[in-house]
């Protein structure tokens, strides 16, 4: 019964986020390096099953999971959705793949994993994805004081 409730809750969050705009995510322990400069679109690799393609898709799911988590779990933070879209495009992943299907489910799994240690995950989101982030700077920003939720 609890499993069904959790699944339903994940789907509701996914639908709400999808309607509000792009998705949200963070990389738990070992974030994949990404370009610090504004990314440029990379043509999508064609070979399915290619380890590089799978690694990029997995990285995109991690980032999407972090963005989703930050949007709902970090009261002092908010994702930069425009930057997120550019990063995902630079990874060669179609944003629509993160809004439905297996990659969306994978990113939801990451979002749930980040909830296990909300404070630590929010801290790591700023360390890796904040304005001076070590992985992908500028994906997460601090909310203005009046924009915080009570």
Secondary structure, DSSP 4 states (H G I P E B T S, - for coil): -HHHHHHHHHHHHHHHHHHHSS--B--SSSPPP--SSPP---PPP--TT-HHHHHHHHHHHHHHHHHHHHHHH-TTEEE-HHHHHHHHHHTT--GGGGSSHHHHHHHHHHHHHHHTTHHHHHHHHHHHHSTT-SSSTTSEEEPPGGGS--
